[in-house]
């Protein structure tokens, strides 16, 4: 829907190439977006005459691309502290011999907060305005999220081992429930969630209790599913079922479940996921780095599944740039399918915006530039050699734009990044705090 701006506005963005990602994927040359009370009021074409529209602030996009803020559907924010700690290892060795021990020794409420601050800054500066996080000490993570002004679904981690902040595993679901109850009305930018680590680290009882708690509280359940072949083999050996079929037998899968990775799934698994309307978080760079495999995303999309893009944590990806994830997702599936037509530019842009928003339950509020939606908006500086010329803006977004090309970032109509500078946060101070934590973390062995 495109309308006129005929009211007093808080902000008017003009001189923009607007990629709306609305149902028709309208692209508006020389476009205008009006914002009032944190909401988009109008999206339309308009020249210099729009400057006569009453507004408290005018932002000249400089002919750049204006699009919805990106939605990162799978993160572990504090794990930016482990960036590069243990690279080039199989997932089981990486997780059990390096990451779990590092978390046990070094993750506290304060370090979780510092790592989350660092990750949020990286995401905002690269155009991500919403993330879906799952970790321990999630209350401290949520405080950091609130401080940065990013939008987030924040999930308290559940695992059947002593974990940071939950030394008694018998309290894992209770701790997650307490987190949700504390944060469900704390801020309109934060939606609490419950994050079960995986079917192989959580018992059937824990999985069912966590899902029952999520349903009772009306929140998303996140869970890693079928990430590796060894996970699938282990599930078949111990339960006689694939990870997806096992979770379905427990009643864990439905429209309010976010299945993360879903790499080792067969056609029967996909039919279950589609029938239950499960949402999928696709993290191709992490899957590639850990040699986990390639999720059958083109087939998922063909079956009508909602698939969003995530980076995973910095320990298994090394960055949180969702533009790079778009590029990688498109090319990975093209070469895997030997078909250059799969995973088109528009497809991956949708996955990084509106489909990601739908995957985490926020599709009615964010993910596209339409009147009535939250003004989560980014402006990309296209006056650069690597972005010249520009025939198809969506192609540039998928294959050329980098996070460093993002100029301005708005969340709920509030400018949080202006001219590549954070408006209300001291980036150097946060970076120094994170570096100090990193100086105390020692790898167990050379990598």
C-alpha atoms as one frame of an Amber mdcrd trajectory, in Angstrom:
protein
   0.000   0.000   0.000   1.307   3.438  -0.944  -0.275   6.614   0.422   0.260
  10.347   0.623   1.929  12.219   3.478  -0.661  14.781   4.514  -0.045  15.081
   8.245   2.562  16.552  10.541   5.417  14.045  10.572   8.258  13.420  12.958
  10.560  12.537  10.081  10.560  12.515   6.309  13.113  10.439   4.381  13.409
  11.579   0.774  15.587  11.269  -2.351  15.603   7.501  -1.921  15.436   4.323
  -3.970  12.929   2.498  -1.778  12.955  -1.298  -1.740   9.702  -1.900   0.107
   9.738  -5.739   0.302   5.957  -5.461   0.369   3.926  -8.326  -1.177   4.543
  -6.923  -4.680   8.186  -6.104  -3.911   7.591  -2.535  -5.113  10.735  -0.514
  -5.795  10.137   3.240  -5.814  12.577   5.551  -7.525  12.914   8.991  -5.941
  10.817   7.780  -3.038   9.625   9.291   0.210   8.861   7.710   3.598   6.955
   9.587   6.282   7.296   8.569   9.946   5.196   9.520  12.946   5.246   8.115
  16.482   7.683   5.416  15.432   5.428   4.128  12.654   5.576   4.380   8.885
   2.768   6.684   7.757   3.381   6.858   4.021   5.581   5.355   1.327   5.397
   7.011  -2.084   7.228   8.660  -4.948   7.979  12.362  -4.699  10.450  15.019
  -5.805  11.597  18.256  -4.196   8.007  19.294  -3.535   7.882  16.829  -0.641
  10.009  19.227   1.389   6.865  21.322   1.815   5.357  18.432   3.791   5.433
  19.433   7.488   8.027  17.372   9.370  10.252  17.882  12.390  13.239  16.359
  10.574  14.140  15.731   6.965  16.665  13.063   6.002  18.134  13.163   2.512
  18.992   9.596   1.484  21.321  10.958  -1.201  19.842   8.718  -3.862  20.759
   5.635  -1.817  18.749   2.508  -1.155  16.239   2.690   1.673  14.946  -0.682
   2.829  13.593  -2.504   5.882  16.149  -3.167   8.606  17.567  -6.668   8.374
  16.304  -9.446  10.650  18.919 -11.889  11.971  16.906 -14.933  13.079  19.667
 -16.798  14.919  22.344 -15.326  17.168  24.195 -16.036  20.384  25.126 -12.467
  21.231  27.690 -12.934  24.046  29.666 -15.334  21.861  31.289 -12.396  20.079
  33.761 -12.759  22.973  34.806 -16.125  21.476  35.341 -14.835  17.938  38.262
 -16.812  16.492  38.853 -18.727  19.732  38.563 -22.194  18.187  38.417 -22.271
  14.405  38.735 -25.082  11.864  37.328 -27.839  14.087  34.453 -30.340  13.794
  31.320 -29.169  15.586  31.410 -31.758  18.393  35.052 -31.042  19.212  34.545
 -27.295  18.827  31.521 -27.325  21.144  32.516 -29.876  23.794  36.251 -29.238
  24.037  36.374 -25.483  23.538  33.108 -23.547  23.682  31.395 -25.257  26.632
  34.587 -25.031  28.791  35.120 -21.379  27.813  31.535 -20.560  28.729  31.881
 -22.310  32.090  35.022 -20.334  32.949  34.325 -16.924  31.478  30.610 -16.233
  31.032  29.164 -14.193  33.893  26.310 -11.694  33.879  28.834  -8.912  33.237
  30.732 -10.648  30.428  27.454 -11.727  28.838  26.354  -8.089  28.904  29.630
  -6.865  27.373  29.595  -9.504  24.628  25.973  -8.698  23.830  26.750  -4.975
  23.631  29.576  -5.679  21.205  27.358  -7.862  19.017  24.515  -5.352  18.965
  26.877  -2.593  17.861  28.209  -4.780  15.059  24.691  -5.613  13.890  23.400
  -2.050  13.993  26.401  -0.732  12.081  25.835  -3.387   9.388  22.097  -2.809
   8.989  20.495  -5.379  11.277  17.687  -3.834  13.319  16.225  -7.046  14.795
  17.837 -10.231  16.060  16.638 -13.487  17.589  19.011 -14.489  20.364  19.380
 -17.548  22.550  21.904 -17.808  25.359  22.533 -18.034  29.092  22.302 -15.099
  31.525  19.741 -13.791  29.063  18.529 -11.165  31.529  21.952  -9.526  31.299
  21.826  -9.917  27.513  18.391  -8.270  27.438  19.702  -5.324  29.459  22.422
  -4.847  26.848  19.874  -5.106  24.029  17.765  -2.456  25.743  20.785  -0.185
  26.088  21.646  -0.342  22.383  18.130   0.252  21.065  18.053  -2.740  18.744
  14.879  -4.844  18.506  15.155  -8.462  19.634  13.555 -11.753  20.472  15.618
 -12.874  23.463  15.611 -16.511  24.569  16.857 -17.884  27.883  18.896 -21.012
  27.279  17.757 -24.443  28.489  20.154 -27.388  28.665  20.383 -30.541  30.829
  23.819 -29.692  32.208  25.038 -27.128  34.712  25.024 -23.907  32.704  26.060
 -20.287  33.296  23.462 -18.820  35.644  21.656 -22.150  36.078  24.019 -24.473
  37.961  21.136 -26.829  38.833  19.797 -28.357  35.579  16.534 -29.273  37.296
  15.731 -25.529  37.285  16.459 -24.966  33.601  12.865 -24.556  32.437  11.891
 -22.672  35.596  14.709 -20.185  34.991  13.566 -19.669  31.409   9.987 -19.179
  32.579  11.076 -16.595  35.141  12.993 -14.718  32.450   9.962 -14.596  30.147
   7.666 -13.431  32.919  10.087 -10.658  33.907  10.650  -9.359  30.379   7.333
  -9.881  28.615   6.165  -6.318  29.384   9.497  -4.617  30.038  10.053  -3.008
  26.634   8.215  -2.967  23.291  11.562  -3.665  21.606  12.204  -6.934  23.447
  10.128 -10.086  23.046  11.194 -12.860  25.461  11.505 -16.467  24.343  12.682
 -19.909  25.491  15.681 -21.505  23.801  16.212 -25.271  24.165  19.742 -26.023
  23.014  19.045 -29.233  21.098  17.391 -32.677  21.233  20.743 -34.240  22.199
  21.436 -31.920  25.154  17.866 -31.823  26.482  15.881 -34.845  27.645  12.425
 -35.620  26.334  11.008 -34.388  29.640  12.895 -31.093  29.385  11.837 -30.585
  25.778   8.177 -31.149  26.600   8.278 -28.974  29.723   9.953 -26.167  27.796
   7.409 -26.313  24.983   4.519 -26.413  27.441   5.943 -23.368  29.220   6.402
 -21.505  25.919   2.827 -22.298  24.889   1.447 -21.247  28.262   3.335 -17.954
  28.083   2.595 -17.421  24.387   6.235 -17.152  23.298   8.505 -18.647  20.656
  10.434 -21.855  21.340  13.838 -21.920  19.652  15.839 -25.124  19.193  18.830
 -26.366  17.185  17.601 -29.267  15.026  19.416 -31.736  12.742  22.530 -29.608
  12.406  24.960 -32.460  11.696  24.922 -35.984  10.316  26.221 -37.312  13.629
  23.229 -35.762  15.409  20.894 -37.491  12.978  22.731 -40.818  13.326  22.674
 -40.568  17.117  18.941 -39.831  17.120  18.211 -42.805  14.865  20.310 -45.057
  17.099  18.771 -43.950  20.403  15.163 -43.164  19.469  14.659 -44.935  16.148
  13.598 -41.576  14.699  15.193 -38.616  12.983  15.587 -35.482  15.148  12.574
 -33.886  13.444  10.369 -36.971  13.843  11.502 -37.326  17.469  10.583 -33.725
  18.306   7.263 -34.160  16.538   6.524 -37.269  18.612   7.035 -35.124  21.728
   4.625 -32.429  20.562   7.373 -29.813  20.307   6.825 -28.759  16.697   4.207
 -26.191  15.673   3.850 -22.705  14.231   5.508 -21.175  17.306   8.673 -23.277
  17.027  11.827 -21.972  15.352  13.942 -24.868  14.097  17.526 -23.700  13.734
  19.710 -25.197  10.967  17.590 -28.199   9.827  20.455 -29.377   7.620  20.109
 -33.159   7.848  16.431 -33.504   7.015  14.812 -35.833   4.493  11.559 -35.483
   2.587   9.544 -37.028   5.421  11.073 -34.519   7.856  10.237 -31.653   5.533
   6.650 -32.849   5.284   6.427 -32.806   9.087   7.917 -29.322   9.289   5.551
 -28.032   6.607   2.502 -29.701   8.136   3.290 -28.243  11.555   4.103 -24.820
  10.034   7.454 -24.806  11.829   9.662 -21.807  11.087  13.266 -22.321   9.932
  16.443 -20.384  10.733  19.040 -20.878   7.996  22.663 -20.062   8.920  24.692
 -21.048   5.842  28.054 -19.532   6.794  28.124 -21.294  10.159  27.037 -24.560
   8.531  29.795 -24.209   5.964  32.508 -23.301   8.463  31.693 -26.284  10.680
  31.235 -28.515   7.605  27.788 -29.393   8.906  26.259 -29.560   5.442  23.788
 -27.660   3.279  20.172 -27.312   4.355  17.660 -28.007   1.543  16.337 -24.452
   1.594  15.089 -24.303  -2.021  12.944 -27.359  -1.305  11.745 -25.817   1.967
  10.642 -22.685   0.145   8.985 -24.776  -2.559   6.954 -26.495   0.174   5.841
 -23.165   1.616   8.011 -23.146   4.727   8.968 -19.792   6.221  12.764 -19.533
   6.216  14.734 -16.647   7.681  18.472 -15.956   7.603  20.720 -16.004  10.648
  24.427 -15.617  11.215  24.697 -17.859  14.289  27.173 -16.674  16.918  30.571
 -15.162  16.181  32.329 -18.284  17.454  31.081 -20.299  14.473  30.752 -17.565
  11.873  33.165 -14.818  12.982  30.904 -11.934  11.914  27.306 -10.758  12.136
  27.037  -9.132   8.692  23.707 -10.290   7.271  24.472  -8.823   3.852  27.332
 -11.297   3.578  24.950 -14.045   4.675  22.556 -13.137   1.854  25.324 -13.345
  -0.717  26.571 -16.654   0.655  23.085 -18.193   0.871  22.286 -17.355  -2.730
  25.557 -18.673  -4.133  25.789 -21.766  -1.935  22.437 -23.083  -3.079  23.064
 -22.226  -6.717  26.260 -24.263  -6.815  24.766 -27.087  -4.737  21.794 -27.372
  -7.098  23.874 -26.669 -10.225  21.147 -24.168 -11.012  21.845 -20.407 -11.181
  18.136 -19.617 -10.980  17.519 -20.913  -7.448  17.654 -18.545  -4.476  17.185
 -15.395  -6.521  18.187 -11.959  -5.239  14.604 -11.167  -4.262  14.318 -14.466
  -2.422  17.315 -13.869  -0.181  16.328 -10.241   0.435  12.925 -11.479   1.589
  14.609 -14.086   3.805  16.685 -11.357   5.455  13.664  -9.100   6.026   9.988
 -10.071   5.867  10.438 -13.857   6.023  12.826 -13.481   8.936  10.296 -11.255
  10.689   7.555 -13.846  10.141   9.847 -16.642  11.347  10.208 -15.017  14.777
   6.594 -13.882  15.103   7.063 -10.207  14.188   5.859 -10.207  10.576   2.924
  -7.903  11.312   5.210  -5.261  12.822   8.466  -5.246  10.844  10.197  -6.677
   7.768   8.736  -4.436   5.049   8.206  -0.744   4.432   4.435  -0.372   4.557
   2.136   2.142   6.273   1.328   1.056   9.813   4.514  -0.922  10.368   7.314
  -0.011  12.734   9.837   2.377  11.208  12.797  -0.029  11.305  14.670   1.363
   8.318  18.206   1.440   6.938  19.781   3.769   4.379  22.577   2.440   2.179
  25.152   4.746   0.622  25.249   3.721  -3.039  27.553   6.535  -4.208  30.540
   4.221  -4.210  32.564   2.546  -6.969  31.502  -1.002  -6.102  27.824   0.004
  -6.231  28.010   1.798  -9.581  26.086   1.462 -11.862  22.907   0.087 -10.299
  20.376  -1.537 -12.649  18.490  -3.703 -10.151  18.601  -2.577  -6.498  17.646
  -6.025  -5.185  20.585  -7.554  -7.045  22.953  -5.098  -5.371  21.466  -5.947
  -1.980  22.058  -9.661  -2.463  25.414  -9.667  -4.234  27.226  -6.351  -3.785
  26.213  -4.376  -0.688  28.294  -4.913   2.451  27.427  -4.062   6.009  29.942
  -1.217   5.870  27.807   0.464   3.180  24.991   1.138   5.664  24.849   4.870
   6.411  21.863   5.414   8.717  19.787   3.063  10.875  16.404   3.672  12.485
  14.609   1.433  14.982  10.995   2.301  15.772  11.558   5.678  14.134  14.544
   6.525  16.334  17.880   7.176  14.642  20.463   4.906  16.262  23.167   5.187
  13.582  23.740   8.431  11.673  26.439   8.762   9.021  27.967   5.476  10.265
  28.287   6.727  13.819  26.344   5.382  16.776  24.173   8.159  18.132  23.928
   7.294  21.830  26.659   4.751  22.541  30.418   4.941  23.051  31.715   2.360
  20.603  35.340   2.701  21.719  34.442   2.114  25.370  32.399  -1.011  24.583
  35.142  -2.320  22.319  37.745  -1.741  25.055  35.605  -3.602  27.601  35.252
  -6.545  25.210  38.983  -6.552  24.457  39.717  -6.650  28.187  37.507  -9.713
  28.592  39.197 -11.309  25.588  42.599 -10.763  27.151  41.521 -13.006  30.050
  40.321 -15.812  27.779  43.023 -18.246  26.804  42.526 -20.935  24.154  42.912
 -24.463  25.506  45.376 -25.255  22.737  46.753 -23.599  19.609  44.406 -23.722
  16.641
